[in-house]
Amino acid sequence: DEYENYGGGKELPDDVRKLKDEILTNIESCYLQVKDEDARRATRKKFYEPQQHEFSADLLFTQGEMLMVRHQWDTVIDNFQRAIELMPTVGKYRQFLQQAQQKARARAGSGE
């Protein structure tokens, strides 16, 4: 939003406006790719080694475990889901995700 409104409504020179439009188009394209799970997987496969996926997933899982103590369920759930996306065959990630979702529902039901 800030970049779209660059110039505060002033008319920009053609070359600057074209550059701004190109940058906005690139940003939107990247956002759409990041938003799509299949596109994220394909990009990771293209640019990252499997060991990097494993390391990142384990880090996300560890962070999620630590945040469970603080009852930050939205972030815990997000971390576990991202770990699963990176390493879908690791069962403990799914198990902990289910536990976190149950605790989050229970906490929401109790009004906390």
Phi and psi restraints in degrees (range 20) as a CNS / XPLOR table:
assign (resid 1 and name C) (resid 2 and name N)
       (resid 2 and name CA) (resid 2 and name C) 1.0 -61.7 20.0 2
assign (resid 2 and name N) (resid 2 and name CA)
       (resid 2 and name C) (resid 3 and name N) 1.0 -41.3 20.0 2
assign (resid 2 and name C) (resid 3 and name N)
       (resid 3 and name CA) (resid 3 and name C) 1.0 -71.3 20.0 2
assign (resid 3 and name N) (resid 3 and name CA)
       (resid 3 and name C) (resid 4 and name N) 1.0 -37.6 20.0 2
assign (resid 3 and name C) (resid 4 and name N)
       (resid 4 and name CA) (resid 4 and name C) 1.0 -59.9 20.0 2
assign (resid 4 and name N) (resid 4 and name CA)
       (resid 4 and name C) (resid 5 and name N) 1.0 -35.2 20.0 2
assign (resid 4 and name C) (resid 5 and name N)
       (resid 5 and name CA) (resid 5 and name C) 1.0 -94.3 20.0 2
assign (resid 5 and name N) (resid 5 and name CA)
       (resid 5 and name C) (resid 6 and name N) 1.0 13.9 20.0 2
assign (resid 5 and name C) (resid 6 and name N)
       (resid 6 and name CA) (resid 6 and name C) 1.0 -55.9 20.0 2
assign (resid 6 and name N) (resid 6 and name CA)
       (resid 6 and name C) (resid 7 and name N) 1.0 132.6 20.0 2
assign (resid 6 and name C) (resid 7 and name N)
       (resid 7 and name CA) (resid 7 and name C) 1.0 99.8 20.0 2
assign (resid 7 and name N) (resid 7 and name CA)
       (resid 7 and name C) (resid 8 and name N) 1.0 -5.1 20.0 2
assign (resid 7 and name C) (resid 8 and name N)
       (resid 8 and name CA) (resid 8 and name C) 1.0 58.1 20.0 2
assign (resid 8 and name N) (resid 8 and name CA)
       (resid 8 and name C) (resid 9 and name N) 1.0 35.5 20.0 2
assign (resid 8 and name C) (resid 9 and name N)
       (resid 9 and name CA) (resid 9 and name C) 1.0 88.2 20.0 2
assign (resid 9 and name N) (resid 9 and name CA)
       (resid 9 and name C) (resid 10 and name N) 1.0 -4.7 20.0 2
assign (resid 9 and name C) (resid 10 and name N)
       (resid 10 and name CA) (resid 10 and name C) 1.0 -72.2 20.0 2
assign (resid 10 and name N) (resid 10 and name CA)
       (resid 10 and name C) (resid 11 and name N) 1.0 150.2 20.0 2
assign (resid 10 and name C) (resid 11 and name N)
       (resid 11 and name CA) (resid 11 and name C) 1.0 -72.4 20.0 2
assign (resid 11 and name N) (resid 11 and name CA)
       (resid 11 and name C) (resid 12 and name N) 1.0 122.6 20.0 2
assign (resid 11 and name C) (resid 12 and name N)
       (resid 12 and name CA) (resid 12 and name C) 1.0 -89.5 20.0 2
assign (resid 12 and name N) (resid 12 and name CA)
       (resid 12 and name C) (resid 13 and name N) 1.0 150.7 20.0 2
assign (resid 12 and name C) (resid 13 and name N)
       (resid 13 and name CA) (resid 13 and name C) 1.0 -59.1 20.0 2
assign (resid 13 and name N) (resid 13 and name CA)
       (resid 13 and name C) (resid 14 and name N) 1.0 150.8 20.0 2
assign (resid 13 and name C) (resid 14 and name N)
       (resid 14 and name CA) (resid 14 and name C) 1.0 -53.3 20.0 2
assign (resid 14 and name N) (resid 14 and name CA)
       (resid 14 and name C) (resid 15 and name N) 1.0 -44.0 20.0 2
assign (resid 14 and name C) (resid 15 and name N)
       (resid 15 and name CA) (resid 15 and name C) 1.0 -66.1 20.0 2
assign (resid 15 and name N) (resid 15 and name CA)
       (resid 15 and name C) (resid 16 and name N) 1.0 -38.1 20.0 2
assign (resid 15 and name C) (resid 16 and name N)
       (resid 16 and name CA) (resid 16 and name C) 1.0 -70.2 20.0 2
assign (resid 16 and name N) (resid 16 and name CA)
       (resid 16 and name C) (resid 17 and name N) 1.0 -42.4 20.0 2
assign (resid 16 and name C) (resid 17 and name N)
       (resid 17 and name CA) (resid 17 and name C) 1.0 -62.4 20.0 2
assign (resid 17 and name N) (resid 17 and name CA)
       (resid 17 and name C) (resid 18 and name N) 1.0 -42.5 20.0 2
assign (resid 17 and name C) (resid 18 and name N)
       (resid 18 and name CA) (resid 18 and name C) 1.0 -63.2 20.0 2
assign (resid 18 and name N) (resid 18 and name CA)
       (resid 18 and name C) (resid 19 and name N) 1.0 -42.8 20.0 2
assign (resid 18 and name C) (resid 19 and name N)
       (resid 19 and name CA) (resid 19 and name C) 1.0 -63.7 20.0 2
assign (resid 19 and name N) (resid 19 and name CA)
       (resid 19 and name C) (resid 20 and name N) 1.0 -43.4 20.0 2
assign (resid 19 and name C) (resid 20 and name N)
       (resid 20 and name CA) (resid 20 and name C) 1.0 -60.0 20.0 2
assign (resid 20 and name N) (resid 20 and name CA)
       (resid 20 and name C) (resid 21 and name N) 1.0 -45.9 20.0 2
assign (resid 20 and name C) (resid 21 and name N)
       (resid 21 and name CA) (resid 21 and name C) 1.0 -63.2 20.0 2
assign (resid 21 and name N) (resid 21 and name CA)
       (resid 21 and name C) (resid 22 and name N) 1.0 -39.2 20.0 2
assign (resid 21 and name C) (resid 22 and name N)
       (resid 22 and name CA) (resid 22 and name C) 1.0 -64.7 20.0 2
assign (resid 22 and name N) (resid 22 and name CA)
       (resid 22 and name C) (resid 23 and name N) 1.0 -43.0 20.0 2
assign (resid 22 and name C) (resid 23 and name N)
       (resid 23 and name CA) (resid 23 and name C) 1.0 -64.1 20.0 2
assign (resid 23 and name N) (resid 23 and name CA)
       (resid 23 and name C) (resid 24 and name N) 1.0 -43.6 20.0 2
assign (resid 23 and name C) (resid 24 and name N)
       (resid 24 and name CA) (resid 24 and name C) 1.0 -62.3 20.0 2
assign (resid 24 and name N) (resid 24 and name CA)
       (resid 24 and name C) (resid 25 and name N) 1.0 -39.0 20.0 2
assign (resid 24 and name C) (resid 25 and name N)
       (resid 25 and name CA) (resid 25 and name C) 1.0 -63.1 20.0 2
assign (resid 25 and name N) (resid 25 and name CA)
       (resid 25 and name C) (resid 26 and name N) 1.0 -43.1 20.0 2
assign (resid 25 and name C) (resid 26 and name N)
       (resid 26 and name CA) (resid 26 and name C) 1.0 -64.5 20.0 2
assign (resid 26 and name N) (resid 26 and name CA)
       (resid 26 and name C) (resid 27 and name N) 1.0 -40.9 20.0 2
assign (resid 26 and name C) (resid 27 and name N)
       (resid 27 and name CA) (resid 27 and name C) 1.0 -61.9 20.0 2
assign (resid 27 and name N) (resid 27 and name CA)
       (resid 27 and name C) (resid 28 and name N) 1.0 -46.2 20.0 2
assign (resid 27 and name C) (resid 28 and name N)
       (resid 28 and name CA) (resid 28 and name C) 1.0 -62.9 20.0 2
assign (resid 28 and name N) (resid 28 and name CA)
       (resid 28 and name C) (resid 29 and name N) 1.0 -41.0 20.0 2
assign (resid 28 and name C) (resid 29 and name N)
       (resid 29 and name CA) (resid 29 and name C) 1.0 -61.8 20.0 2
assign (resid 29 and name N) (resid 29 and name CA)
       (resid 29 and name C) (resid 30 and name N) 1.0 -45.2 20.0 2
assign (resid 29 and name C) (resid 30 and name N)
       (resid 30 and name CA) (resid 30 and name C) 1.0 -63.4 20.0 2
assign (resid 30 and name N) (resid 30 and name CA)
       (resid 30 and name C) (resid 31 and name N) 1.0 -42.4 20.0 2
assign (resid 30 and name C) (resid 31 and name N)
       (resid 31 and name CA) (resid 31 and name C) 1.0 -60.0 20.0 2
assign (resid 31 and name N) (resid 31 and name CA)
       (resid 31 and name C) (resid 32 and name N) 1.0 -44.0 20.0 2
assign (resid 31 and name C) (resid 32 and name N)
       (resid 32 and name CA) (resid 32 and name C) 1.0 -63.2 20.0 2
assign (resid 32 and name N) (resid 32 and name CA)
       (resid 32 and name C) (resid 33 and name N) 1.0 -37.5 20.0 2
assign (resid 32 and name C) (resid 33 and name N)
       (resid 33 and name CA) (resid 33 and name C) 1.0 -67.5 20.0 2
assign (resid 33 and name N) (resid 33 and name CA)
       (resid 33 and name C) (resid 34 and name N) 1.0 -42.4 20.0 2
assign (resid 33 and name C) (resid 34 and name N)
       (resid 34 and name CA) (resid 34 and name C) 1.0 -67.2 20.0 2
assign (resid 34 and name N) (resid 34 and name CA)
       (resid 34 and name C) (resid 35 and name N) 1.0 -34.5 20.0 2
assign (resid 34 and name C) (resid 35 and name N)
       (resid 35 and name CA) (resid 35 and name C) 1.0 -69.6 20.0 2
assign (resid 35 and name N) (resid 35 and name CA)
       (resid 35 and name C) (resid 36 and name N) 1.0 -28.7 20.0 2
assign (resid 35 and name C) (resid 36 and name N)
       (resid 36 and name CA) (resid 36 and name C) 1.0 -89.6 20.0 2
assign (resid 36 and name N) (resid 36 and name CA)
       (resid 36 and name C) (resid 37 and name N) 1.0 120.5 20.0 2
assign (resid 36 and name C) (resid 37 and name N)
       (resid 37 and name CA) (resid 37 and name C) 1.0 -61.4 20.0 2
assign (resid 37 and name N) (resid 37 and name CA)
       (resid 37 and name C) (resid 38 and name N) 1.0 -42.5 20.0 2
assign (resid 37 and name C) (resid 38 and name N)
       (resid 38 and name CA) (resid 38 and name C) 1.0 -63.8 20.0 2
assign (resid 38 and name N) (resid 38 and name CA)
       (resid 38 and name C) (resid 39 and name N) 1.0 -40.3 20.0 2
assign (resid 38 and name C) (resid 39 and name N)
       (resid 39 and name CA) (resid 39 and name C) 1.0 -65.8 20.0 2
assign (resid 39 and name N) (resid 39 and name CA)
       (resid 39 and name C) (resid 40 and name N) 1.0 -38.9 20.0 2
assign (resid 39 and name C) (resid 40 and name N)
       (resid 40 and name CA) (resid 40 and name C) 1.0 -62.3 20.0 2
assign (resid 40 and name N) (resid 40 and name CA)
       (resid 40 and name C) (resid 41 and name N) 1.0 -44.6 20.0 2
assign (resid 40 and name C) (resid 41 and name N)
       (resid 41 and name CA) (resid 41 and name C) 1.0 -62.4 20.0 2
assign (resid 41 and name N) (resid 41 and name CA)
       (resid 41 and name C) (resid 42 and name N) 1.0 -44.0 20.0 2
assign (resid 41 and name C) (resid 42 and name N)
       (resid 42 and name CA) (resid 42 and name C) 1.0 -63.1 20.0 2
assign (resid 42 and name N) (resid 42 and name CA)
       (resid 42 and name C) (resid 43 and name N) 1.0 -41.1 20.0 2
assign (resid 42 and name C) (resid 43 and name N)
       (resid 43 and name CA) (resid 43 and name C) 1.0 -65.6 20.0 2
assign (resid 43 and name N) (resid 43 and name CA)
       (resid 43 and name C) (resid 44 and name N) 1.0 -43.8 20.0 2
assign (resid 43 and name C) (resid 44 and name N)
       (resid 44 and name CA) (resid 44 and name C) 1.0 -60.8 20.0 2
assign (resid 44 and name N) (resid 44 and name CA)
       (resid 44 and name C) (resid 45 and name N) 1.0 -44.4 20.0 2
assign (resid 44 and name C) (resid 45 and name N)
       (resid 45 and name CA) (resid 45 and name C) 1.0 -61.5 20.0 2
assign (resid 45 and name N) (resid 45 and name CA)
       (resid 45 and name C) (resid 46 and name N) 1.0 -35.6 20.0 2
assign (resid 45 and name C) (resid 46 and name N)
       (resid 46 and name CA) (resid 46 and name C) 1.0 -73.2 20.0 2
assign (resid 46 and name N) (resid 46 and name CA)
       (resid 46 and name C) (resid 47 and name N) 1.0 -39.1 20.0 2
assign (resid 46 and name C) (resid 47 and name N)
       (resid 47 and name CA) (resid 47 and name C) 1.0 -108.2 20.0 2
assign (resid 47 and name N) (resid 47 and name CA)
       (resid 47 and name C) (resid 48 and name N) 1.0 -14.9 20.0 2
assign (resid 47 and name C) (resid 48 and name N)
       (resid 48 and name CA) (resid 48 and name C) 1.0 -125.3 20.0 2
assign (resid 48 and name N) (resid 48 and name CA)
       (resid 48 and name C) (resid 49 and name N) 1.0 145.9 20.0 2
assign (resid 48 and name C) (resid 49 and name N)
       (resid 49 and name CA) (resid 49 and name C) 1.0 -76.5 20.0 2
assign (resid 49 and name N) (resid 49 and name CA)
       (resid 49 and name C) (resid 50 and name N) 1.0 151.4 20.0 2
assign (resid 49 and name C) (resid 50 and name N)
       (resid 50 and name CA) (resid 50 and name C) 1.0 -55.6 20.0 2
assign (resid 50 and name N) (resid 50 and name CA)
       (resid 50 and name C) (resid 51 and name N) 1.0 -33.8 20.0 2
assign (resid 50 and name C) (resid 51 and name N)
       (resid 51 and name CA) (resid 51 and name C) 1.0 -63.6 20.0 2
assign (resid 51 and name N) (resid 51 and name CA)
       (resid 51 and name C) (resid 52 and name N) 1.0 -32.4 20.0 2
assign (resid 51 and name C) (resid 52 and name N)
       (resid 52 and name CA) (resid 52 and name C) 1.0 -68.5 20.0 2
assign (resid 52 and name N) (resid 52 and name CA)
       (resid 52 and name C) (resid 53 and name N) 1.0 -36.4 20.0 2
assign (resid 52 and name C) (resid 53 and name N)
       (resid 53 and name CA) (resid 53 and name C) 1.0 -62.7 20.0 2
assign (resid 53 and name N) (resid 53 and name CA)
       (resid 53 and name C) (resid 54 and name N) 1.0 -46.5 20.0 2
assign (resid 53 and name C) (resid 54 and name N)
       (resid 54 and name CA) (resid 54 and name C) 1.0 -61.0 20.0 2
assign (resid 54 and name N) (resid 54 and name CA)
       (resid 54 and name C) (resid 55 and name N) 1.0 -46.0 20.0 2
assign (resid 54 and name C) (resid 55 and name N)
       (resid 55 and name CA) (resid 55 and name C) 1.0 -61.9 20.0 2
assign (resid 55 and name N) (resid 55 and name CA)
       (resid 55 and name C) (resid 56 and name N) 1.0 -46.9 20.0 2
assign (resid 55 and name C) (resid 56 and name N)
       (resid 56 and name CA) (resid 56 and name C) 1.0 -63.9 20.0 2
assign (resid 56 and name N) (resid 56 and name CA)
       (resid 56 and name C) (resid 57 and name N) 1.0 -41.6 20.0 2
assign (resid 56 and name C) (resid 57 and name N)
       (resid 57 and name CA) (resid 57 and name C) 1.0 -62.9 20.0 2
assign (resid 57 and name N) (resid 57 and name CA)
       (resid 57 and name C) (resid 58 and name N) 1.0 -43.5 20.0 2
assign (resid 57 and name C) (resid 58 and name N)
       (resid 58 and name CA) (resid 58 and name C) 1.0 -64.4 20.0 2
assign (resid 58 and name N) (resid 58 and name CA)
       (resid 58 and name C) (resid 59 and name N) 1.0 -39.1 20.0 2
assign (resid 58 and name C) (resid 59 and name N)
       (resid 59 and name CA) (resid 59 and name C) 1.0 -64.1 20.0 2
assign (resid 59 and name N) (resid 59 and name CA)
       (resid 59 and name C) (resid 60 and name N) 1.0 -44.5 20.0 2
assign (resid 59 and name C) (resid 60 and name N)
       (resid 60 and name CA) (resid 60 and name C) 1.0 -61.0 20.0 2
assign (resid 60 and name N) (resid 60 and name CA)
       (resid 60 and name C) (resid 61 and name N) 1.0 -42.0 20.0 2
assign (resid 60 and name C) (resid 61 and name N)
       (resid 61 and name CA) (resid 61 and name C) 1.0 -62.9 20.0 2
assign (resid 61 and name N) (resid 61 and name CA)
       (resid 61 and name C) (resid 62 and name N) 1.0 -45.5 20.0 2
assign (resid 61 and name C) (resid 62 and name N)
       (resid 62 and name CA) (resid 62 and name C) 1.0 -62.3 20.0 2
assign (resid 62 and name N) (resid 62 and name CA)
       (resid 62 and name C) (resid 63 and name N) 1.0 -42.9 20.0 2
assign (resid 62 and name C) (resid 63 and name N)
       (resid 63 and name CA) (resid 63 and name C) 1.0 -61.3 20.0 2
assign (resid 63 and name N) (resid 63 and name CA)
       (resid 63 and name C) (resid 64 and name N) 1.0 -41.6 20.0 2
assign (resid 63 and name C) (resid 64 and name N)
       (resid 64 and name CA) (resid 64 and name C) 1.0 -60.4 20.0 2
assign (resid 64 and name N) (resid 64 and name CA)
       (resid 64 and name C) (resid 65 and name N) 1.0 -43.9 20.0 2
assign (resid 64 and name C) (resid 65 and name N)
       (resid 65 and name CA) (resid 65 and name C) 1.0 -59.0 20.0 2
assign (resid 65 and name N) (resid 65 and name CA)
       (resid 65 and name C) (resid 66 and name N) 1.0 -43.6 20.0 2
assign (resid 65 and name C) (resid 66 and name N)
       (resid 66 and name CA) (resid 66 and name C) 1.0 -65.7 20.0 2
assign (resid 66 and name N) (resid 66 and name CA)
       (resid 66 and name C) (resid 67 and name N) 1.0 -37.4 20.0 2
assign (resid 66 and name C) (resid 67 and name N)
       (resid 67 and name CA) (resid 67 and name C) 1.0 -73.1 20.0 2
assign (resid 67 and name N) (resid 67 and name CA)
       (resid 67 and name C) (resid 68 and name N) 1.0 -19.7 20.0 2
assign (resid 67 and name C) (resid 68 and name N)
       (resid 68 and name CA) (resid 68 and name C) 1.0 -61.4 20.0 2
assign (resid 68 and name N) (resid 68 and name CA)
       (resid 68 and name C) (resid 69 and name N) 1.0 -36.7 20.0 2
assign (resid 68 and name C) (resid 69 and name N)
       (resid 69 and name CA) (resid 69 and name C) 1.0 -62.5 20.0 2
assign (resid 69 and name N) (resid 69 and name CA)
       (resid 69 and name C) (resid 70 and name N) 1.0 -32.4 20.0 2
assign (resid 69 and name C) (resid 70 and name N)
       (resid 70 and name CA) (resid 70 and name C) 1.0 -89.6 20.0 2
assign (resid 70 and name N) (resid 70 and name CA)
       (resid 70 and name C) (resid 71 and name N) 1.0 -1.3 20.0 2
assign (resid 70 and name C) (resid 71 and name N)
       (resid 71 and name CA) (resid 71 and name C) 1.0 60.0 20.0 2
assign (resid 71 and name N) (resid 71 and name CA)
       (resid 71 and name C) (resid 72 and name N) 1.0 36.5 20.0 2
assign (resid 71 and name C) (resid 72 and name N)
       (resid 72 and name CA) (resid 72 and name C) 1.0 -93.7 20.0 2
assign (resid 72 and name N) (resid 72 and name CA)
       (resid 72 and name C) (resid 73 and name N) 1.0 71.2 20.0 2
assign (resid 72 and name C) (resid 73 and name N)
       (resid 73 and name CA) (resid 73 and name C) 1.0 -63.9 20.0 2
assign (resid 73 and name N) (resid 73 and name CA)
       (resid 73 and name C) (resid 74 and name N) 1.0 -37.2 20.0 2
assign (resid 73 and name C) (resid 74 and name N)
       (resid 74 and name CA) (resid 74 and name C) 1.0 -61.2 20.0 2
assign (resid 74 and name N) (resid 74 and name CA)
       (resid 74 and name C) (resid 75 and name N) 1.0 -43.9 20.0 2
assign (resid 74 and name C) (resid 75 and name N)
       (resid 75 and name CA) (resid 75 and name C) 1.0 -71.3 20.0 2
assign (resid 75 and name N) (resid 75 and name CA)
       (resid 75 and name C) (resid 76 and name N) 1.0 -38.6 20.0 2
assign (resid 75 and name C) (resid 76 and name N)
       (resid 76 and name CA) (resid 76 and name C) 1.0 -58.6 20.0 2
assign (resid 76 and name N) (resid 76 and name CA)
       (resid 76 and name C) (resid 77 and name N) 1.0 -50.0 20.0 2
assign (resid 76 and name C) (resid 77 and name N)
       (resid 77 and name CA) (resid 77 and name C) 1.0 -61.9 20.0 2
assign (resid 77 and name N) (resid 77 and name CA)
       (resid 77 and name C) (resid 78 and name N) 1.0 -43.4 20.0 2
assign (resid 77 and name C) (resid 78 and name N)
       (resid 78 and name CA) (resid 78 and name C) 1.0 -61.0 20.0 2
assign (resid 78 and name N) (resid 78 and name CA)
       (resid 78 and name C) (resid 79 and name N) 1.0 -44.9 20.0 2
assign (resid 78 and name C) (resid 79 and name N)
       (resid 79 and name CA) (resid 79 and name C) 1.0 -61.2 20.0 2
assign (resid 79 and name N) (resid 79 and name CA)
       (resid 79 and name C) (resid 80 and name N) 1.0 -45.5 20.0 2
assign (resid 79 and name C) (resid 80 and name N)
       (resid 80 and name CA) (resid 80 and name C) 1.0 -65.8 20.0 2
assign (resid 80 and name N) (resid 80 and name CA)
       (resid 80 and name C) (resid 81 and name N) 1.0 -39.5 20.0 2
assign (resid 80 and name C) (resid 81 and name N)
       (resid 81 and name CA) (resid 81 and name C) 1.0 -63.8 20.0 2
assign (resid 81 and name N) (resid 81 and name CA)
       (resid 81 and name C) (resid 82 and name N) 1.0 -40.3 20.0 2
assign (resid 81 and name C) (resid 82 and name N)
       (resid 82 and name CA) (resid 82 and name C) 1.0 -68.1 20.0 2
assign (resid 82 and name N) (resid 82 and name CA)
       (resid 82 and name C) (resid 83 and name N) 1.0 -37.0 20.0 2
assign (resid 82 and name C) (resid 83 and name N)
       (resid 83 and name CA) (resid 83 and name C) 1.0 -63.6 20.0 2
assign (resid 83 and name N) (resid 83 and name CA)
       (resid 83 and name C) (resid 84 and name N) 1.0 -41.4 20.0 2
assign (resid 83 and name C) (resid 84 and name N)
       (resid 84 and name CA) (resid 84 and name C) 1.0 -64.2 20.0 2
assign (resid 84 and name N) (resid 84 and name CA)
       (resid 84 and name C) (resid 85 and name N) 1.0 -39.8 20.0 2
assign (resid 84 and name C) (resid 85 and name N)
       (resid 85 and name CA) (resid 85 and name C) 1.0 -61.8 20.0 2
assign (resid 85 and name N) (resid 85 and name CA)
       (resid 85 and name C) (resid 86 and name N) 1.0 -37.9 20.0 2
assign (resid 85 and name C) (resid 86 and name N)
       (resid 86 and name CA) (resid 86 and name C) 1.0 -74.2 20.0 2
assign (resid 86 and name N) (resid 86 and name CA)
       (resid 86 and name C) (resid 87 and name N) 1.0 -39.9 20.0 2
assign (resid 86 and name C) (resid 87 and name N)
       (resid 87 and name CA) (resid 87 and name C) 1.0 -133.6 20.0 2
assign (resid 87 and name N) (resid 87 and name CA)
       (resid 87 and name C) (resid 88 and name N) 1.0 77.3 20.0 2
assign (resid 87 and name C) (resid 88 and name N)
       (resid 88 and name CA) (resid 88 and name C) 1.0 -65.7 20.0 2
assign (resid 88 and name N) (resid 88 and name CA)
       (resid 88 and name C) (resid 89 and name N) 1.0 -15.6 20.0 2
assign (resid 88 and name C) (resid 89 and name N)
       (resid 89 and name CA) (resid 89 and name C) 1.0 -93.1 20.0 2
assign (resid 89 and name N) (resid 89 and name CA)
       (resid 89 and name C) (resid 90 and name N) 1.0 -1.7 20.0 2
assign (resid 89 and name C) (resid 90 and name N)
       (resid 90 and name CA) (resid 90 and name C) 1.0 -84.9 20.0 2
assign (resid 90 and name N) (resid 90 and name CA)
       (resid 90 and name C) (resid 91 and name N) 1.0 109.1 20.0 2
assign (resid 90 and name C) (resid 91 and name N)
       (resid 91 and name CA) (resid 91 and name C) 1.0 -64.7 20.0 2
assign (resid 91 and name N) (resid 91 and name CA)
       (resid 91 and name C) (resid 92 and name N) 1.0 -35.6 20.0 2
assign (resid 91 and name C) (resid 92 and name N)
       (resid 92 and name CA) (resid 92 and name C) 1.0 -64.3 20.0 2
assign (resid 92 and name N) (resid 92 and name CA)
       (resid 92 and name C) (resid 93 and name N) 1.0 -28.4 20.0 2
assign (resid 92 and name C) (resid 93 and name N)
       (resid 93 and name CA) (resid 93 and name C) 1.0 -64.3 20.0 2
assign (resid 93 and name N) (resid 93 and name CA)
       (resid 93 and name C) (resid 94 and name N) 1.0 -43.0 20.0 2
assign (resid 93 and name C) (resid 94 and name N)
       (resid 94 and name CA) (resid 94 and name C) 1.0 -68.1 20.0 2
assign (resid 94 and name N) (resid 94 and name CA)
       (resid 94 and name C) (resid 95 and name N) 1.0 -40.3 20.0 2
assign (resid 94 and name C) (resid 95 and name N)
       (resid 95 and name CA) (resid 95 and name C) 1.0 -61.5 20.0 2
assign (resid 95 and name N) (resid 95 and name CA)
       (resid 95 and name C) (resid 96 and name N) 1.0 -46.7 20.0 2
assign (resid 95 and name C) (resid 96 and name N)
       (resid 96 and name CA) (resid 96 and name C) 1.0 -69.0 20.0 2
assign (resid 96 and name N) (resid 96 and name CA)
       (resid 96 and name C) (resid 97 and name N) 1.0 -34.0 20.0 2
assign (resid 96 and name C) (resid 97 and name N)
       (resid 97 and name CA) (resid 97 and name C) 1.0 -61.1 20.0 2
assign (resid 97 and name N) (resid 97 and name CA)
       (resid 97 and name C) (resid 98 and name N) 1.0 -45.7 20.0 2
assign (resid 97 and name C) (resid 98 and name N)
       (resid 98 and name CA) (resid 98 and name C) 1.0 -61.6 20.0 2
assign (resid 98 and name N) (resid 98 and name CA)
       (resid 98 and name C) (resid 99 and name N) 1.0 -42.5 20.0 2
assign (resid 98 and name C) (resid 99 and name N)
       (resid 99 and name CA) (resid 99 and name C) 1.0 -62.1 20.0 2
assign (resid 99 and name N) (resid 99 and name CA)
       (resid 99 and name C) (resid 100 and name N) 1.0 -44.4 20.0 2
assign (resid 99 and name C) (resid 100 and name N)
       (resid 100 and name CA) (resid 100 and name C) 1.0 -63.9 20.0 2
assign (resid 100 and name N) (resid 100 and name CA)
       (resid 100 and name C) (resid 101 and name N) 1.0 -41.3 20.0 2
assign (resid 100 and name C) (resid 101 and name N)
       (resid 101 and name CA) (resid 101 and name C) 1.0 -64.3 20.0 2
assign (resid 101 and name N) (resid 101 and name CA)
       (resid 101 and name C) (resid 102 and name N) 1.0 -40.7 20.0 2
assign (resid 101 and name C) (resid 102 and name N)
       (resid 102 and name CA) (resid 102 and name C) 1.0 -63.8 20.0 2
assign (resid 102 and name N) (resid 102 and name CA)
       (resid 102 and name C) (resid 103 and name N) 1.0 -44.4 20.0 2
assign (resid 102 and name C) (resid 103 and name N)
       (resid 103 and name CA) (resid 103 and name C) 1.0 -66.2 20.0 2
assign (resid 103 and name N) (resid 103 and name CA)
       (resid 103 and name C) (resid 104 and name N) 1.0 -37.1 20.0 2
assign (resid 103 and name C) (resid 104 and name N)
       (resid 104 and name CA) (resid 104 and name C) 1.0 -65.5 20.0 2
assign (resid 104 and name N) (resid 104 and name CA)
       (resid 104 and name C) (resid 105 and name N) 1.0 -41.8 20.0 2
assign (resid 104 and name C) (resid 105 and name N)
       (resid 105 and name CA) (resid 105 and name C) 1.0 -64.6 20.0 2
assign (resid 105 and name N) (resid 105 and name CA)
       (resid 105 and name C) (resid 106 and name N) 1.0 -43.3 20.0 2
assign (resid 105 and name C) (resid 106 and name N)
       (resid 106 and name CA) (resid 106 and name C) 1.0 -63.2 20.0 2
assign (resid 106 and name N) (resid 106 and name CA)
       (resid 106 and name C) (resid 107 and name N) 1.0 -41.2 20.0 2
assign (resid 106 and name C) (resid 107 and name N)
       (resid 107 and name CA) (resid 107 and name C) 1.0 -66.9 20.0 2
assign (resid 107 and name N) (resid 107 and name CA)
       (resid 107 and name C) (resid 108 and name N) 1.0 -40.5 20.0 2
assign (resid 107 and name C) (resid 108 and name N)
       (resid 108 and name CA) (resid 108 and name C) 1.0 -65.7 20.0 2
assign (resid 108 and name N) (resid 108 and name CA)
       (resid 108 and name C) (resid 109 and name N) 1.0 -37.9 20.0 2
assign (resid 108 and name C) (resid 109 and name N)
       (resid 109 and name CA) (resid 109 and name C) 1.0 -68.0 20.0 2
assign (resid 109 and name N) (resid 109 and name CA)
       (resid 109 and name C) (resid 110 and name N) 1.0 -26.8 20.0 2
assign (resid 109 and name C) (resid 110 and name N)
       (resid 110 and name CA) (resid 110 and name C) 1.0 -87.7 20.0 2
assign (resid 110 and name N) (resid 110 and name CA)
       (resid 110 and name C) (resid 111 and name N) 1.0 -4.7 20.0 2
assign (resid 110 and name C) (resid 111 and name N)
       (resid 111 and name CA) (resid 111 and name C) 1.0 84.7 20.0 2
assign (resid 111 and name N) (resid 111 and name CA)
       (resid 111 and name C) (resid 112 and name N) 1.0 9.9 20.0 2
